[in-house]
Amino acid sequence: MPQTVENNLPPVPLPPRPDSTAGTPAIPSADTPDVPALDTPVDAKTKKCKKIIALVIAAIVVVALVVASVVYVKFRNNTASEAPATTTAKTTKSKKTEKKFSFDSKTLDDIVDAAQPASVAAATADGKAEYSSSKASTSGVASGLYLPVYLAITDNGKKQNDQATELLKNQSNDTANALISQMGGLNAVNNWLKNNGYTHTELQRNYGDTAASQAGKENVTTAEDATNMLTVIERLGLSDLMNLDTQSEGITVPDTMTVHGFHGQGIGGYYNYYFIIKDGDRTITLTVMTQQSKEAAAKLASDLLAEIHKQANPDNKGEGNKNSNNGDTAQNGNDGSNAVTPVQLTQSYTTQFDTVNMITVTKYTFQYPSDWTIGQPEITDLVEIVNLTNARGVTIQYYWGPIQGKFMKHETVTKIADAQFDAPCAQDCRNYQNPGPFMVAQVDGDEGSHLALMPDSYQGAHDFPAYTGYLFESFGYSSFATIDTKGGLTAQEKAEVIAILASLRSAQ
């Protein structure tokens, strides 16, 4: 039983007691004036004074005991009641400001069960509500999941690593593998994952290693592990770097909802989505792992987003992607409805290198929408650089000039669209053969991902000298590409960039 306050009083200092072992105080000399000898009788007045002094001392001792008791009781009361008082105040505030939320598991289960084989996990970013389907803790192929590498190399975001940030933007196999090497190999990454609670996630091979995959080695995770990783990414404020184009995936997103995401397609028929969702005043992380076609996976994702919207934001609060100018539109289009309006190329620019330098070289022209702006061109006797920028900071750069270096970059080129460029170099150049038709391509490499104009023949793995582009002139070097996407292109921006790049052609 706890002791009473009286039994726990702190010690109170008492007047010193005479020490029998101590030396006898020195006796004043008899010659000392006004000091009575020890055997001198004490008169009544002196006795009265001593009595008063004794009473005063006793009173002081009593007061000291009382004060000490009050102080100690006060101290105990503070210690025992301070934390509950704070908690009570916090709880009272919570009741006024916090809306309780939990997932309707039965409804979500019905959606997932109807779309098997699939595993799904979701959680609110504050960790107060979670959902797991029946297979959410079952390991599957981690197609498209680069978060284990990012979190391991940065130690859950504690360490700055620019290359890791680029990995979130471009999802490049080469970047992921370089970071794995930086950390000391697959075992180092896997040890970090286990030590940090991701016990069902394991990297058994490098990214893009098809031979290892065919030999049975796979990178695996669970929907629950992946959702926990997404929650860390959201808390680090990095969701804007996840730039999945939901429109091209065929995913329907509710009007008030913003979706940042990754996707991946891998061996065994896996098609996975990893989402950070913002709807109304809630932020939710969601992993959808399937062994289905892209169309079936997209339908499951759409159904889940629609149901999560009903549960998390039944009042349809918020504008979603509408009227956003801060990068949140990077997933669904500028109007929040996945729609892309037709691109109108109403403005044009014609190169001026020949005019400024009064020489004869091929002139080029390209077109662009009225809400993009041409900066002041930089034109010298060696180069012409033109930057075209939209309101959000996405930049397309036209560069003409000498090669900037002799090192090579290994990148992967994927065709996005046909281009108008007519390759006048076939007539003007003496040192280069006709490259054939041109295309707008997506280029993925160690330095990120961007769109560029280049020959169709560059598709696949390709080595580029210094500055990504193509030699248009025998004594020059030209490039026409996006160089800054500010965390990803919206569906509308991507359509506009493709149209602008595809419009470049000779002006003759």
LONUTI-192752 format. One record per residue (C-alpha): x, y negated, z. Coordinates in steps of 0.1 Angstrom, whole numbers. Layout:
% residues N
{x->X, y->Y, z->Z};
...
END
This chain:
% residues 508
{x->0, y->0, z->0};
{x->12, y->-35, z->-6};
{x->25, y->-53, z->25};
{x->8, y->-83, z->39};
{x->22, y->-117, z->34};
{x->31, y->-119, z->71};
{x->52, y->-87, z->69};
{x->71, y->-101, z->39};
{x->81, y->-135, z->53};
{x->116, y->-146, z->43};
{x->141, y->-150, z->72};
{x->140, y->-183, z->89};
{x->174, y->-198, z->101};
{x->175, y->-199, z->140};
{x->197, y->-221, z->162};
{x->231, y->-205, z->168};
{x->234, y->-183, z->199};
{x->264, y->-188, z->223};
{x->291, y->-164, z->214};
{x->305, y->-146, z->245};
{x->337, y->-138, z->227};
{x->344, y->-174, z->217};
{x->368, y->-195, z->235};
{x->355, y->-219, z->262};
{x->350, y->-254, z->249};
{x->376, y->-278, z->262};
{x->366, y->-296, z->294};
{x->368, y->-333, z->293};
{x->394, y->-348, z->315};
{x->383, y->-362, z->348};
{x->399, y->-395, z->338};
{x->375, y->-398, z->309};
{x->351, y->-426, z->319};
{x->313, y->-422, z->320};
{x->315, y->-384, z->316};
{x->302, y->-365, z->346};
{x->321, y->-335, z->359};
{x->306, y->-300, z->354};
{x->296, y->-297, z->390};
{x->280, y->-331, z->392};
{x->243, y->-328, z->402};
{x->217, y->-337, z->375};
{x->191, y->-362, z->384};
{x->154, y->-360, z->377};
{x->156, y->-383, z->347};
{x->182, y->-361, z->330};
{x->161, y->-330, z->337};
{x->131, y->-347, z->321};
{x->152, y->-356, z->290};
{x->164, y->-320, z->286};
{x->128, y->-308, z->289};
{x->117, y->-331, z->261};
{x->146, y->-321, z->239};
{x->138, y->-284, z->244};
{x->101, y->-291, z->235};
{x->112, y->-310, z->203};
{x->135, y->-281, z->193};
{x->107, y->-256, z->199};
{x->83, y->-277, z->178};
{x->108, y->-279, z->150};
{x->113, y->-241, z->150};
{x->75, y->-236, z->148};
{x->71, y->-261, z->120};
{x->99, y->-244, z->101};
{x->82, y->-210, z->104};
{x->49, y->-225, z->92};
{x->65, y->-243, z->63};
{x->84, y->-212, z->53};
{x->53, y->-191, z->54};
{x->34, y->-216, z->32};
{x->62, y->-218, z->7};
{x->65, y->-180, z->5};
{x->28, y->-174, z->2};
{x->27, y->-201, z->-26};
{x->56, y->-183, z->-44};
{x->39, y->-149, z->-42};
{x->6, y->-163, z->-54};
{x->23, y->-180, z->-84};
{x->41, y->-148, z->-93};
{x->10, y->-127, z->-91};
{x->-14, y->-150, z->-107};
{x->6, y->-170, z->-133};
{x->6, y->-144, z->-161};
{x->-31, y->-135, z->-157};
{x->-40, y->-172, z->-157};
{x->-21, y->-176, z->-190};
{x->-37, y->-145, z->-205};
{x->-71, y->-156, z->-195};
{x->-66, y->-190, z->-212};
{x->-53, y->-173, z->-243};
{x->-82, y->-148, z->-244};
{x->-107, y->-176, z->-240};
{x->-92, y->-195, z->-269};
{x->-91, y->-163, z->-290};
{x->-128, y->-157, z->-286};
{x->-135, y->-191, z->-300};
{x->-111, y->-190, z->-330};
{x->-105, y->-154, z->-340};
{x->-130, y->-134, z->-360};
{x->-128, y->-97, z->-354};
{x->-124, y->-76, z->-385};
{x->-121, y->-39, z->-392};
{x->-122, y->-20, z->-425};
{x->-154, y->0, z->-433};
{x->-134, y->33, z->-436};
{x->-164, y->53, z->-448};
{x->-171, y->31, z->-478};
{x->-134, y->30, z->-487};
{x->-132, y->68, z->-483};
{x->-161, y->73, z->-507};
{x->-143, y->52, z->-534};
{x->-109, y->70, z->-529};
{x->-125, y->105, z->-527};
{x->-143, y->99, z->-560};
{x->-110, y->91, z->-577};
{x->-88, y->120, z->-566};
{x->-59, y->127, z->-567};
{x->-51, y->94, z->-550};
{x->-38, y->81, z->-516};
{x->-46, y->46, z->-503};
{x->-35, y->26, z->-473};
{x->-44, y->-10, z->-463};
{x->-37, y->-33, z->-434};
{x->-43, y->-69, z->-425};
{x->-11, y->-89, z->-423};
{x->-15, y->-95, z->-386};
{x->-16, y->-58, z->-380};
{x->-50, y->-59, z->-362};
{x->-69, y->-38, z->-388};
{x->-58, y->-8, z->-408};
{x->-72, y->18, z->-432};
{x->-57, y->51, z->-444};
{x->-72, y->76, z->-467};
{x->-69, y->113, z->-460};
{x->-36, y->116, z->-480};
{x->-21, y->82, z->-470};
{x->6, y->100, z->-450};
{x->14, y->125, z->-478};
{x->46, y->118, z->-497};
{x->44, y->111, z->-534};
{x->66, y->97, z->-562};
{x->75, y->60, z->-554};
{x->71, y->48, z->-589};
{x->76, y->10, z->-592};
{x->86, y->6, z->-555};
{x->118, y->-14, z->-551};
{x->110, y->-27, z->-516};
{x->131, y->0, z->-498};
{x->162, y->-14, z->-515};
{x->153, y->-50, z->-508};
{x->145, y->-44, z->-471};
{x->175, y->-23, z->-465};
{x->201, y->-46, z->-481};
{x->186, y->-77, z->-463};
{x->179, y->-58, z->-430};
{x->142, y->-68, z->-431};
{x->149, y->-102, z->-445};
{x->175, y->-112, z->-419};
{x->204, y->-114, z->-444};
{x->204, y->-136, z->-474};
{x->211, y->-118, z->-507};
{x->203, y->-136, z->-540};
{x->205, y->-105, z->-560};
{x->179, y->-88, z->-538};
{x->156, y->-118, z->-543};
{x->161, y->-113, z->-581};
{x->151, y->-77, z->-576};
{x->117, y->-88, z->-563};
{x->112, y->-110, z->-594};
{x->124, y->-86, z->-621};
{x->122, y->-51, z->-607};
{x->153, y->-41, z->-626};
{x->167, y->-6, z->-623};
{x->202, y->-20, z->-628};
{x->198, y->-46, z->-600};
{x->184, y->-20, z->-577};
{x->213, y->4, z->-583};
{x->238, y->-24, z->-579};
{x->223, y->-32, z->-545};
{x->224, y->5, z->-535};
{x->261, y->5, z->-543};
{x->266, y->-26, z->-522};
{x->251, y->-9, z->-493};
{x->272, y->21, z->-496};
{x->250, y->45, z->-516};
{x->218, y->63, z->-512};
{x->226, y->78, z->-478};
{x->231, y->44, z->-464};
{x->198, y->32, z->-477};
{x->180, y->63, z->-464};
{x->196, y->60, z->-429};
{x->184, y->24, z->-427};
{x->149, y->34, z->-437};
{x->147, y->61, z->-411};
{x->161, y->39, z->-384};
{x->135, y->12, z->-392};
{x->104, y->34, z->-391};
{x->100, y->43, z->-428};
{x->103, y->80, z->-420};
{x->85, y->93, z->-451};
{x->104, y->72, z->-477};
{x->136, y->86, z->-493};
{x->157, y->77, z->-523};
{x->170, y->109, z->-539};
{x->184, y->93, z->-570};
{x->193, y->60, z->-586};
{x->165, y->41, z->-603};
{x->161, y->51, z->-640};
{x->181, y->83, z->-636};
{x->159, y->105, z->-657};
{x->184, y->134, z->-657};
{x->182, y->135, z->-619};
{x->144, y->132, z->-620};
{x->142, y->162, z->-644};
{x->164, y->181, z->-621};
{x->138, y->176, z->-593};
{x->152, y->147, z->-575};
{x->127, y->119, z->-569};
{x->123, y->87, z->-549};
{x->93, y->93, z->-526};
{x->72, y->74, z->-502};
{x->37, y->74, z->-486};
{x->9, y->49, z->-490};
{x->13, y->40, z->-453};
{x->51, y->34, z->-456};
{x->47, y->13, z->-487};
{x->19, y->-8, z->-470};
{x->41, y->-14, z->-440};
{x->68, y->-26, z->-463};
{x->44, y->-50, z->-481};
{x->34, y->-64, z->-447};
{x->70, y->-73, z->-440};
{x->73, y->-89, z->-474};
{x->42, y->-110, z->-467};
{x->55, y->-121, z->-433};
{x->88, y->-132, z->-449};
{x->67, y->-154, z->-473};
{x->79, y->-136, z->-504};
{x->46, y->-125, z->-519};
{x->49, y->-152, z->-547};
{x->78, y->-132, z->-562};
{x->55, y->-103, z->-569};
{x->42, y->-111, z->-604};
{x->20, y->-83, z->-617};
{x->-2, y->-94, z->-646};
{x->-35, y->-79, z->-634};
{x->-52, y->-89, z->-667};
{x->-29, y->-68, z->-689};
{x->-33, y->-39, z->-664};
{x->-71, y->-40, z->-669};
{x->-77, y->-48, z->-632};
{x->-107, y->-69, z->-622};
{x->-101, y->-94, z->-594};
{x->-129, y->-111, z->-574};
{x->-130, y->-149, z->-580};
{x->-120, y->-160, z->-545};
{x->-91, y->-135, z->-544};
{x->-54, y->-139, z->-552};
{x->-35, y->-108, z->-559};
{x->3, y->-105, z->-559};
{x->16, y->-71, z->-569};
{x->39, y->-45, z->-585};
{x->31, y->-14, z->-604};
{x->50, y->17, z->-615};
{x->45, y->47, z->-637};
{x->66, y->78, z->-631};
{x->71, y->115, z->-634};
{x->42, y->138, z->-625};
{x->16, y->114, z->-639};
{x->20, y->89, z->-610};
{x->6, y->54, z->-616};
{x->10, y->32, z->-585};
{x->0, y->-3, z->-574};
{x->14, y->-23, z->-545};
{x->-7, y->-54, z->-536};
{x->-6, y->-84, z->-513};
{x->-41, y->-98, z->-513};
{x->-53, y->-132, z->-501};
{x->-90, y->-137, z->-499};
{x->-107, y->-164, z->-478};
{x->-88, y->-166, z->-445};
{x->-75, y->-131, z->-447};
{x->-43, y->-116, z->-460};
{x->-43, y->-78, z->-467};
{x->-16, y->-54, z->-480};
{x->-28, y->-25, z->-501};
{x->-11, y->5, z->-517};
{x->-28, y->26, z->-543};
{x->-9, y->58, z->-553};
{x->-25, y->79, z->-580};
{x->-17, y->108, z->-604};
{x->-40, y->94, z->-631};
{x->-39, y->75, z->-663};
{x->-33, y->38, z->-663};
{x->-70, y->32, z->-670};
{x->-82, y->54, z->-642};
{x->-57, y->38, z->-617};
{x->-68, y->3, z->-628};
{x->-104, y->13, z->-622};
{x->-97, y->26, z->-587};
{x->-77, y->-6, z->-579};
{x->-106, y->-28, z->-592};
{x->-131, y->-9, z->-571};
{x->-110, y->-12, z->-540};
{x->-104, y->-49, z->-545};
{x->-141, y->-55, z->-550};
{x->-150, y->-36, z->-518};
{x->-122, y->-52, z->-498};
{x->-135, y->-86, z->-509};
{x->-170, y->-77, z->-496};
{x->-156, y->-66, z->-463};
{x->-130, y->-93, z->-457};
{x->-147, y->-123, z->-473};
{x->-185, y->-117, z->-474};
{x->-191, y->-155, z->-475};
{x->-171, y->-159, z->-507};
{x->-150, y->-186, z->-491};
{x->-120, y->-201, z->-509};
{x->-110, y->-208, z->-545};
{x->-88, y->-178, z->-551};
{x->-66, y->-188, z->-581};
{x->-88, y->-217, z->-592};
{x->-71, y->-251, z->-595};
{x->-39, y->-237, z->-580};
{x->-6, y->-253, z->-588};
{x->17, y->-236, z->-564};
{x->24, y->-202, z->-580};
{x->-6, y->-183, z->-566};
{x->-20, y->-181, z->-601};
{x->9, y->-158, z->-612};
{x->-13, y->-128, z->-612};
{x->-48, y->-135, z->-626};
{x->-47, y->-166, z->-649};
{x->-53, y->-203, z->-642};
{x->-90, y->-201, z->-637};
{x->-90, y->-171, z->-613};
{x->-111, y->-150, z->-636};
{x->-84, y->-131, z->-655};
{x->-93, y->-151, z->-686};
{x->-67, y->-165, z->-709};
{x->-79, y->-194, z->-731};
{x->-67, y->-195, z->-767};
{x->-33, y->-212, z->-770};
{x->-34, y->-245, z->-790};
{x->0, y->-255, z->-804};
{x->-6, y->-292, z->-811};
{x->29, y->-307, z->-807};
{x->61, y->-300, z->-824};
{x->99, y->-306, z->-822};
{x->124, y->-305, z->-850};
{x->161, y->-301, z->-842};
{x->183, y->-332, z->-846};
{x->218, y->-319, z->-845};
{x->223, y->-325, z->-882};
{x->210, y->-361, z->-880};
{x->230, y->-371, z->-849};
{x->262, y->-357, z->-862};
{x->255, y->-365, z->-899};
{x->264, y->-330, z->-912};
{x->245, y->-304, z->-931};
{x->232, y->-275, z->-910};
{x->199, y->-257, z->-909};
{x->171, y->-276, z->-891};
{x->146, y->-257, z->-869};
{x->112, y->-266, z->-857};
{x->89, y->-251, z->-830};
{x->54, y->-260, z->-817};
{x->40, y->-263, z->-782};
{x->8, y->-271, z->-763};
{x->0, y->-307, z->-753};
{x->5, y->-301, z->-716};
{x->41, y->-290, z->-720};
{x->68, y->-318, z->-720};
{x->100, y->-321, z->-740};
{x->128, y->-335, z->-718};
{x->156, y->-358, z->-732};
{x->175, y->-336, z->-757};
{x->213, y->-332, z->-750};
{x->230, y->-336, z->-784};
{x->268, y->-337, z->-788};
{x->292, y->-329, z->-816};
{x->291, y->-293, z->-803};
{x->256, y->-285, z->-789};
{x->219, y->-293, z->-790};
{x->200, y->-284, z->-758};
{x->162, y->-290, z->-756};
{x->142, y->-281, z->-724};
{x->104, y->-277, z->-727};
{x->86, y->-276, z->-693};
{x->51, y->-272, z->-681};
{x->35, y->-288, z->-649};
{x->45, y->-258, z->-627};
{x->82, y->-259, z->-637};
{x->83, y->-230, z->-662};
{x->111, y->-239, z->-686};
{x->118, y->-228, z->-722};
{x->152, y->-238, z->-735};
{x->164, y->-241, z->-770};
{x->202, y->-239, z->-773};
{x->224, y->-243, z->-803};
{x->262, y->-245, z->-800};
{x->293, y->-225, z->-796};
{x->296, y->-192, z->-776};
{x->301, y->-200, z->-739};
{x->323, y->-169, z->-731};
{x->334, y->-135, z->-742};
{x->321, y->-113, z->-714};
{x->292, y->-89, z->-722};
{x->259, y->-84, z->-704};
{x->240, y->-51, z->-706};
{x->203, y->-56, z->-708};
{x->171, y->-38, z->-718};
{x->149, y->-53, z->-745};
{x->112, y->-47, z->-750};
{x->92, y->-61, z->-778};
{x->62, y->-83, z->-768};
{x->51, y->-99, z->-801};
{x->60, y->-106, z->-837};
{x->78, y->-139, z->-845};
{x->78, y->-163, z->-874};
{x->115, y->-169, z->-875};
{x->128, y->-164, z->-910};
{x->165, y->-159, z->-902};
{x->181, y->-184, z->-926};
{x->214, y->-171, z->-914};
{x->210, y->-145, z->-940};
{x->216, y->-172, z->-966};
{x->239, y->-196, z->-946};
{x->262, y->-172, z->-928};
{x->292, y->-154, z->-943};
{x->301, y->-133, z->-913};
{x->267, y->-119, z->-903};
{x->244, y->-95, z->-921};
{x->207, y->-100, z->-924};
{x->192, y->-90, z->-890};
{x->158, y->-83, z->-904};
{x->125, y->-94, z->-888};
{x->124, y->-112, z->-854};
{x->103, y->-107, z->-823};
{x->95, y->-122, z->-790};
{x->109, y->-98, z->-764};
{x->112, y->-93, z->-727};
{x->148, y->-90, z->-716};
{x->155, y->-72, z->-683};
{x->190, y->-73, z->-667};
{x->211, y->-80, z->-637};
{x->204, y->-117, z->-639};
{x->166, y->-113, z->-639};
{x->138, y->-110, z->-665};
{x->129, y->-135, z->-692};
{x->113, y->-138, z->-726};
{x->134, y->-146, z->-757};
{x->134, y->-147, z->-794};
{x->156, y->-121, z->-811};
{x->157, y->-95, z->-839};
{x->135, y->-64, z->-838};
{x->166, y->-43, z->-841};
{x->177, y->-53, z->-805};
{x->150, y->-32, z->-789};
{x->162, y->-8, z->-762};
{x->196, y->-11, z->-744};
{x->216, y->-40, z->-758};
{x->248, y->-58, z->-750};
{x->248, y->-96, z->-752};
{x->278, y->-119, z->-752};
{x->276, y->-147, z->-726};
{x->243, y->-164, z->-734};
{x->213, y->-142, z->-744};
{x->202, y->-151, z->-779};
{x->212, y->-147, z->-815};
{x->239, y->-162, z->-838};
{x->219, y->-182, z->-863};
{x->249, y->-200, z->-879};
{x->284, y->-187, z->-887};
{x->300, y->-214, z->-865};
{x->272, y->-217, z->-839};
{x->252, y->-197, z->-814};
{x->215, y->-202, z->-808};
{x->190, y->-191, z->-781};
{x->154, y->-197, z->-775};
{x->142, y->-183, z->-742};
{x->125, y->-190, z->-709};
{x->151, y->-197, z->-682};
{x->130, y->-204, z->-651};
{x->96, y->-189, z->-643};
{x->93, y->-202, z->-607};
{x->84, y->-168, z->-593};
{x->66, y->-153, z->-623};
{x->44, y->-164, z->-652};
{x->6, y->-166, z->-650};
{x->-13, y->-147, z->-677};
{x->-20, y->-181, z->-694};
{x->16, y->-192, z->-692};
{x->29, y->-159, z->-706};
{x->6, y->-163, z->-736};
{x->18, y->-199, z->-741};
{x->55, y->-189, z->-738};
{x->51, y->-161, z->-764};
{x->33, y->-184, z->-788};
{x->60, y->-211, z->-784};
{x->89, y->-187, z->-790};
{x->71, y->-171, z->-819};
{x->67, y->-205, z->-836};
{x->104, y->-212, z->-842};
{x->113, y->-213, z->-878};
{x->135, y->-232, z->-903};
{x->122, y->-266, z->-911};
{x->132, y->-266, z->-948};
END
